[in-house]
């Protein structure tokens, strides 16, 4: 899908990109009232912070996801961050989504609307880094939110390196990122039901034999050393936008070292780059529930100090 490029903001400005439209009209829900400020043409100046948000509207960005934003930046100076007004903001009352454009492009975090100016001012001044936002978000992906701390913190940012794009698929991806134990990798694939000659898990599922409590993972397997060491935050920008990939599950060092062969599953939409660490037997249930909109990604993020619901008898 070809989308319009984003307009280059003036130095010091931050793009406020609307990604939710109805009959071509940009929708903001209650956000513009919640963040305050006053409008000067197509710029919204946020109170005492002085942060200038440049409104960017084009129905070609309808349903645009955070991970797709870096590819739409024109050549030239790259702004450090963009702010997205997406469906969770318009219809769910969620905080605006900040998308990293500099450190690890494509990852995201939500912030309280009434603190948007304060947080953006700190980011632009260098008093706050995007890593700080990500490290201090709750299970719902909200910076300094009160929704409980994730039991598995987001990994520290790795030195920047380039990765190829991931394959385009309308299902899930299982990506191998650790290559030290070949036997364990094949044992993982066997436990997940085995891959066919096209590298697909669950291609020949028998619906009469499916355990709905532990739904099998249907995924395209990516076994390529080019993705060695790939981290969750780097995933969203690597997923092609042509099809709606459900999620990406990483078979990383933890997978081959801990009981239950846990996978690091990465959110691509609500909070791009946010990880959930799950026993491999639960990854299919997460993918299935996301596909039918029965549960949200955050419901599979274990909370610090709490036993996950899938481990309770």
C-alpha positions in Angstrom: 0.0 0.0 0.0 1.5 3.3 -1.1 0.8 6.2 1.4 1.6 9.9 1.1 4.8 11.1 2.6 4.7 13.1 5.8 5.3 16.8 5.5 8.6 18.0 6.9 7.9 20.0 10.1 9.6 23.3 10.7 12.6 23.1 13.1 11.3 22.6 16.7 7.8 21.6 15.5 6.4 18.1 16.1 3.9 16.4 13.7 0.5 15.5 15.1 -0.6 12.9 12.6 -4.2 12.0 12.4 -4.7 8.3 11.3 -8.4 8.0 11.9 -10.9 9.3 9.3 -14.6 9.1 8.6 -15.7 10.0 5.0 -12.4 11.7 4.6 -12.8 13.9 7.7 -10.0 13.7 10.3 -11.2 12.6 13.7 -9.5 13.5 17.0 -12.0 12.5 19.6 -11.5 14.6 22.7 -7.8 14.9 22.3 -7.5 18.5 21.1 -9.5 19.6 24.1 -7.6 17.4 26.5 -4.1 18.6 25.5 -5.1 22.3 25.6 -3.2 25.0 23.9 -4.2 27.5 21.2 -4.2 27.2 17.5 -2.2 29.3 15.1 -3.2 28.2 11.6 -2.3 24.5 11.3 -0.1 24.7 14.4 -1.3 24.0 18.0 0.9 25.7 20.6 0.7 23.8 23.9 0.4 26.1 26.9 3.5 26.9 29.0 5.6 24.3 27.3 5.6 26.2 24.1 5.7 23.0 22.1 4.3 23.5 18.6 2.3 20.6 17.1 1.8 20.8 13.4 -1.4 19.1 12.4 -0.9 16.6 9.6 -4.1 15.4 7.9 -4.5 13.2 4.8 -7.0 10.4 4.4 -4.2 8.4 2.9 -2.9 7.9 6.4 -6.2 6.3 7.6 -5.2 3.2 9.7 -1.5 4.2 9.5 0.4 2.3 12.3 3.3 3.6 14.3 5.8 1.2 12.8 5.0 2.4 9.3 5.7 6.1 10.1 9.5 6.1 9.7 9.2 5.0 6.0 7.1 8.1 5.3 9.7 10.6 6.4 11.0 12.7 3.5 14.8 13.0 3.0 16.4 15.6 5.1 16.6 16.2 8.9 14.6 13.6 10.8 12.5 14.9 13.7 13.0 13.0 16.9 9.4 12.0 17.4 5.9 12.1 15.9 2.5 12.0 17.7 -0.2 9.8 16.3 -4.0 10.2 16.8 -5.2 6.7 16.1 -8.3 4.6 16.8 -7.6 4.0 20.5 -7.4 7.8 21.0 -10.5 8.6 19.0 -12.8 5.8 20.2 -11.1 4.4 23.3 -10.0 7.5 25.1 -6.3 6.3 25.1 -3.4 8.7 25.3 -1.7 9.9 22.1 0.9 7.6 20.7 4.4 8.9 20.5 6.5 7.3 17.8 10.3 7.2 18.0 11.9 8.5 14.8 15.5 8.7 15.9 16.8 6.2 18.4 14.8 3.0 17.4 12.4 4.2 14.7 8.9 2.8 14.8 8.6 1.9 18.5 5.9 3.7 20.5 4.6 4.7 23.9 1.4 6.4 25.0 1.4 9.4 27.2 -1.3 11.1 29.3 -3.0 13.8 27.1 -2.6 16.5 29.8 1.2 15.8 30.0 1.8 15.8 26.2 3.4 19.3 26.1 5.6 18.7 29.2 6.9 15.3 27.9 7.5 16.6 24.3 9.4 19.7 25.7 11.6 17.4 27.8 12.3 15.1 24.8 13.1 18.1 22.5 15.4 19.6 25.1 17.2 16.3 25.7 16.1 16.1 29.4 14.2 12.9 28.6 15.1 10.2 26.1 12.7 7.9 24.3 14.3 5.0 26.2 13.1 6.6 29.5 9.5 6.7 28.2 9.6 3.0 27.2 11.3 1.8 30.4 8.7 3.6 32.5 5.5 2.5 30.8 2.9 0.3 32.4 1.3 -2.9 31.0 -1.0 -0.7 28.9 1.9 1.1 27.3 1.2 4.3 29.2 4.2 6.3 30.4 4.2 6.4 34.2 0.7 4.8 34.1 -0.8 3.0 37.0 -1.7 -0.2 35.2 1.0 -2.3 36.8 4.6 -2.8 35.9 5.4 -5.5 33.3 7.2 -8.5 34.7 9.6 -8.5 31.8 10.9 -5.0 31.2 11.6 -3.8 27.7 15.2 -4.8 26.8 17.8 -2.0 26.8 18.3 -0.4 23.4 21.0 -2.2 21.4 23.5 -0.3 19.3 21.8 0.6 16.1 22.2 -1.7 13.1 20.3 -2.3 10.0 18.0 -5.3 9.5 16.2 -6.4 6.3 12.4 -6.1 6.0 10.5 -9.1 7.4 8.3 -11.1 5.0 4.8 -9.9 4.3 2.1 -12.1 5.7 -1.5 -11.9 6.8 -0.9 -14.2 9.8 1.9 -14.2 12.4 5.7 -14.4 12.1 8.0 -16.6 14.2 11.4 -15.1 13.9 14.5 -16.8 15.2 17.0 -14.3 16.7 19.3 -16.8 18.6 21.4 -19.3 16.8 23.5 -21.0 19.4 21.4 -24.1 19.8 20.3 -25.8 16.6 18.8 -28.8 18.5 16.7 -26.6 20.7 15.4 -24.6 17.7 14.1 -27.8 16.0 12.6 -29.0 19.3 10.7 -25.7 19.5 9.3 -26.1 16.0 8.3 -29.7 16.8 6.5 -28.5 20.0 4.7 -25.9 17.9 3.4 -28.7 15.6 6.2 -28.5 13.0 6.6 -26.4 9.9 5.6 -27.5 6.3 7.9 -27.2 3.3 6.9 -23.5 2.9 8.0 -22.7 6.5 4.5 -22.4 7.9 3.3 -23.5 11.3 -0.2 -24.7 11.6 -0.9 -24.9 7.9 -2.7 -28.3 8.2 -4.6 -27.8 11.5 -7.4 -30.2 12.2 -10.1 -28.1 13.8 -11.5 -31.2 15.6 -8.2 -31.7 17.5 -7.6 -28.1 18.5 -7.4 -27.3 22.2 -9.1 -23.9 22.4 -7.4 -23.2 25.7 -4.0 -23.5 24.0 -4.7 -22.6 20.4 -1.8 -23.6 18.1 0.3 -20.9 16.6 -0.3 -20.3 12.9 2.8 -18.5 11.6 5.4 -18.1 8.9 8.8 -19.1 10.2 11.8 -16.9 9.6 15.1 -18.7 10.2 17.7 -16.2 8.9 20.9 -15.1 10.6 20.3 -11.6 9.3 17.9 -11.2 12.2 20.3 -12.4 14.9 20.0 -10.2 18.0 16.9 -8.4 16.8 15.1 -6.6 19.6 11.3 -6.0 20.1 11.5 -2.3 19.6 13.1 -2.8 16.2 10.3 -5.0 14.9 7.4 -2.6 13.9 9.4 -0.7 11.3 10.5 -4.0 9.6 6.9 -5.3 9.1 5.7 -4.5 5.6 2.4 -2.6 5.5 0.9 -4.6 2.6 -0.9 -7.1 4.8 -2.1 -7.0 8.4 0.5 -9.1 10.2 -1.1 -10.2 13.5 2.1 -10.2 15.6 5.7 -11.2 15.6 7.0 -13.8 18.0 10.8 -13.9 18.7 12.6 -17.1 19.5 15.5 -15.5 21.4 18.0 -16.5 24.0 15.3 -16.8 26.7 13.4 -19.3 24.5 16.3 -21.8 24.6 17.3 -21.3 28.2 14.1 -21.3 30.3 11.3 -23.8 31.0 8.3 -23.6 28.7 10.3 -22.3 25.8 9.0 -18.7 26.3 8.6 -16.5 23.2 8.9 -12.8 23.2 5.8 -11.7 21.3 5.8 -8.1 19.9 2.8 -5.8 19.6 2.6 -4.1 16.2 -0.4 -1.8 16.6 -1.6 -0.5 20.0 1.9 0.0 21.4 4.4 -0.8 18.6 7.4 -2.7 20.0 5.9 -3.6 23.4 6.8 -7.2 24.3 4.9 -9.9 26.1 6.9 -13.0 27.2 4.8 -16.1 27.0 5.3 -19.9 27.1 5.3 -21.0 23.5 2.1 -22.9 24.1 0.3 -19.6 24.7 1.5 -17.6 21.6 -1.2 -19.1 19.4 -4.0 -18.1 21.9 -2.7 -14.5 21.8 -2.6 -14.5 18.0 -6.1 -16.0 17.7 -7.6 -13.6 20.3 -6.1 -10.6 18.5 -7.4 -11.8 15.1 -11.0 -12.0 16.3 -10.7 -8.9 18.6 -11.6 -11.0 21.6 -8.7 -9.8 23.8 -6.2 -7.0 23.8 -2.4 -7.4 23.7 -1.9 -6.0 27.2 -4.0 -8.8 28.6 -1.1 -11.2 27.8 1.6 -9.0 29.5 2.5 -10.6 32.8 2.4 -8.1 35.7 5.3 -7.8 38.1 4.6 -9.7 41.3 1.5 -11.3 40.0 1.0 -14.8 38.7 -0.1 -14.7 35.0 -3.7 -15.8 34.5 -2.6 -18.6 32.2 -0.6 -20.2 35.0 -3.5 -20.2 37.5 -5.2 -23.6 38.1 
